[in-house]
Amino acid sequence: MKWIKPAALLIFAGLLFTGCSSSENIEETFPMSMEIEEFSAVNQDGEAVTLSGLKGRITFADFIFTSCDTVCLPMTANMAHLQKKLKEANLEEDVKLISFSIDPENDTPEVLTEYSQHYEADLAHWDFLTGYTQEEIELFANRSFNTPAAKVEGSNQFVHGTSFYLISENGTVLKQYEGVSDPPFDEMIEDIKKLN
C-alpha cells in the first residue's frame, strides 16, 4: 500500500499544474504578445488615463483623429457597434474601449466629446484620449502596437493603422482585428469570454 502516497501526490500535482496552466496561460493561445509601454493621457472629460489605470480590465483600442475624412468614420461607427454587442452579451462592465487620437494638437477633450456624441458612445466605458504630443503618440503607436501614426506632409491628414486591438488585463496586446470593413464582432466577443 506504500505506492498509494506517491501516486496520490503525482495526481494532485498534475491537477494543480493543469489548473494553473489553464488559467494563467490562456494568453499564450492568442497570436500576438506585445507589452504596451506606460502612457499618460487625458480623456474627453479631462481625466487622467494611464496604462496602470487600465490594468485589471480587458481593453479594445484603436487609433483615430476627428478630422479624418476616410477610415476613421467607419472605424468609430464599428467601435460603437462593438460597444452595443458588449452590452447585449452583458460584457460591458468587463471591457474598456479606448480610442487614441493621433492629432492631439487639434483633438482637445472638448472636440473629442463632441465627436463621441455623433456615435452615441457610452463614455462610462469608452475613453477618447489626447493630452500627449504628436511625437509621443507616434512613438507609442509604433513601439507598443507596431502600427504607424504619422502626419501626411502638407496636409491635415494622418497615416495610421485601422485595426482594433485586444489588450489583456495585464497590458499585453493579444490580437488585432479588421476595424474598417466587416469587423469580426462575434469572434471578438468569443475572445473576451476566453479571457474572463
Secondary structure as a PSIPRED ss2 file (coil, helix, strand):
# PSIPRED VFORMAT (PSIPRED V4.0)

   1 M C   1.000  0.000  0.000
   2 K C   1.000  0.000  0.000
   3 W C   1.000  0.000  0.000
   4 I H   0.000  1.000  0.000
   5 K H   0.000  1.000  0.000
   6 P H   0.000  1.000  0.000
   7 A H   0.000  1.000  0.000
   8 A H   0.000  1.000  0.000
   9 L H   0.000  1.000  0.000
  10 L H   0.000  1.000  0.000
  11 I H   0.000  1.000  0.000
  12 F H   0.000  1.000  0.000
  13 A H   0.000  1.000  0.000
  14 G H   0.000  1.000  0.000
  15 L H   0.000  1.000  0.000
  16 L H   0.000  1.000  0.000
  17 F H   0.000  1.000  0.000
  18 T H   0.000  1.000  0.000
  19 G H   0.000  1.000  0.000
  20 C H   0.000  1.000  0.000
  21 S H   0.000  1.000  0.000
  22 S H   0.000  1.000  0.000
  23 S H   0.000  1.000  0.000
  24 E H   0.000  1.000  0.000
  25 N C   1.000  0.000  0.000
  26 I H   0.000  1.000  0.000
  27 E H   0.000  1.000  0.000
  28 E H   0.000  1.000  0.000
  29 T H   0.000  1.000  0.000
  30 F C   1.000  0.000  0.000
  31 P C   1.000  0.000  0.000
  32 M C   1.000  0.000  0.000
  33 S C   1.000  0.000  0.000
  34 M E   0.000  0.000  1.000
  35 E E   0.000  0.000  1.000
  36 I C   1.000  0.000  0.000
  37 E C   1.000  0.000  0.000
  38 E C   1.000  0.000  0.000
  39 F C   1.000  0.000  0.000
  40 S E   0.000  0.000  1.000
  41 A E   0.000  0.000  1.000
  42 V E   0.000  0.000  1.000
  43 N C   1.000  0.000  0.000
  44 Q C   1.000  0.000  0.000
  45 D C   1.000  0.000  0.000
  46 G C   1.000  0.000  0.000
  47 E C   1.000  0.000  0.000
  48 A E   0.000  0.000  1.000
  49 V E   0.000  0.000  1.000
  50 T E   0.000  0.000  1.000
  51 L H   0.000  1.000  0.000
  52 S H   0.000  1.000  0.000
  53 G H   0.000  1.000  0.000
  54 L H   0.000  1.000  0.000
  55 K C   1.000  0.000  0.000
  56 G C   1.000  0.000  0.000
  57 R C   1.000  0.000  0.000
  58 I E   0.000  0.000  1.000
  59 T E   0.000  0.000  1.000
  60 F E   0.000  0.000  1.000
  61 A E   0.000  0.000  1.000
  62 D E   0.000  0.000  1.000
  63 F E   0.000  0.000  1.000
  64 I E   0.000  0.000  1.000
  65 F C   1.000  0.000  0.000
  66 T C   1.000  0.000  0.000
  67 S C   1.000  0.000  0.000
  68 C C   1.000  0.000  0.000
  69 D C   1.000  0.000  0.000
  70 T C   1.000  0.000  0.000
  71 V C   1.000  0.000  0.000
  72 C H   0.000  1.000  0.000
  73 L H   0.000  1.000  0.000
  74 P H   0.000  1.000  0.000
  75 M H   0.000  1.000  0.000
  76 T H   0.000  1.000  0.000
  77 A H   0.000  1.000  0.000
  78 N H   0.000  1.000  0.000
  79 M H   0.000  1.000  0.000
  80 A H   0.000  1.000  0.000
  81 H H   0.000  1.000  0.000
  82 L H   0.000  1.000  0.000
  83 Q H   0.000  1.000  0.000
  84 K H   0.000  1.000  0.000
  85 K H   0.000  1.000  0.000
  86 L H   0.000  1.000  0.000
  87 K H   0.000  1.000  0.000
  88 E H   0.000  1.000  0.000
  89 A C   1.000  0.000  0.000
  90 N C   1.000  0.000  0.000
  91 L C   1.000  0.000  0.000
  92 E C   1.000  0.000  0.000
  93 E C   1.000  0.000  0.000
  94 D C   1.000  0.000  0.000
  95 V E   0.000  0.000  1.000
  96 K E   0.000  0.000  1.000
  97 L E   0.000  0.000  1.000
  98 I E   0.000  0.000  1.000
  99 S E   0.000  0.000  1.000
 100 F E   0.000  0.000  1.000
 101 S E   0.000  0.000  1.000
 102 I C   1.000  0.000  0.000
 103 D C   1.000  0.000  0.000
 104 P C   1.000  0.000  0.000
 105 E C   1.000  0.000  0.000
 106 N C   1.000  0.000  0.000
 107 D C   1.000  0.000  0.000
 108 T C   1.000  0.000  0.000
 109 P H   0.000  1.000  0.000
 110 E H   0.000  1.000  0.000
 111 V H   0.000  1.000  0.000
 112 L H   0.000  1.000  0.000
 113 T H   0.000  1.000  0.000
 114 E H   0.000  1.000  0.000
 115 Y H   0.000  1.000  0.000
 116 S H   0.000  1.000  0.000
 117 Q H   0.000  1.000  0.000
 118 H C   1.000  0.000  0.000
 119 Y C   1.000  0.000  0.000
 120 E C   1.000  0.000  0.000
 121 A C   1.000  0.000  0.000
 122 D C   1.000  0.000  0.000
 123 L C   1.000  0.000  0.000
 124 A C   1.000  0.000  0.000
 125 H C   1.000  0.000  0.000
 126 W E   0.000  0.000  1.000
 127 D E   0.000  0.000  1.000
 128 F E   0.000  0.000  1.000
 129 L E   0.000  0.000  1.000
 130 T E   0.000  0.000  1.000
 131 G C   1.000  0.000  0.000
 132 Y C   1.000  0.000  0.000
 133 T C   1.000  0.000  0.000
 134 Q H   0.000  1.000  0.000
 135 E H   0.000  1.000  0.000
 136 E H   0.000  1.000  0.000
 137 I H   0.000  1.000  0.000
 138 E H   0.000  1.000  0.000
 139 L H   0.000  1.000  0.000
 140 F H   0.000  1.000  0.000
 141 A H   0.000  1.000  0.000
 142 N H   0.000  1.000  0.000
 143 R H   0.000  1.000  0.000
 144 S H   0.000  1.000  0.000
 145 F H   0.000  1.000  0.000
 146 N C   1.000  0.000  0.000
 147 T C   1.000  0.000  0.000
 148 P C   1.000  0.000  0.000
 149 A E   0.000  0.000  1.000
 150 A E   0.000  0.000  1.000
 151 K E   0.000  0.000  1.000
 152 V C   1.000  0.000  0.000
 153 E C   1.000  0.000  0.000
 154 G C   1.000  0.000  0.000
 155 S C   1.000  0.000  0.000
 156 N C   1.000  0.000  0.000
 157 Q C   1.000  0.000  0.000
 158 F E   0.000  0.000  1.000
 159 V E   0.000  0.000  1.000
 160 H E   0.000  0.000  1.000
 161 G C   1.000  0.000  0.000
 162 T C   1.000  0.000  0.000
 163 S E   0.000  0.000  1.000
 164 F E   0.000  0.000  1.000
 165 Y E   0.000  0.000  1.000
 166 L E   0.000  0.000  1.000
 167 I E   0.000  0.000  1.000
 168 S C   1.000  0.000  0.000
 169 E C   1.000  0.000  0.000
 170 N C   1.000  0.000  0.000
 171 G C   1.000  0.000  0.000
 172 T E   0.000  0.000  1.000
 173 V E   0.000  0.000  1.000
 174 L E   0.000  0.000  1.000
 175 K E   0.000  0.000  1.000
 176 Q E   0.000  0.000  1.000
 177 Y E   0.000  0.000  1.000
 178 E E   0.000  0.000  1.000
 179 G C   1.000  0.000  0.000
 180 V C   1.000  0.000  0.000
 181 S C   1.000  0.000  0.000
 182 D C   1.000  0.000  0.000
 183 P C   1.000  0.000  0.000
 184 P C   1.000  0.000  0.000
 185 F H   0.000  1.000  0.000
 186 D H   0.000  1.000  0.000
 187 E H   0.000  1.000  0.000
 188 M H   0.000  1.000  0.000
 189 I H   0.000  1.000  0.000
 190 E H   0.000  1.000  0.000
 191 D H   0.000  1.000  0.000
 192 I H   0.000  1.000  0.000
 193 K H   0.000  1.000  0.000
 194 K H   0.000  1.000  0.000
 195 L H   0.000  1.000  0.000
 196 N C   1.000  0.000  0.000
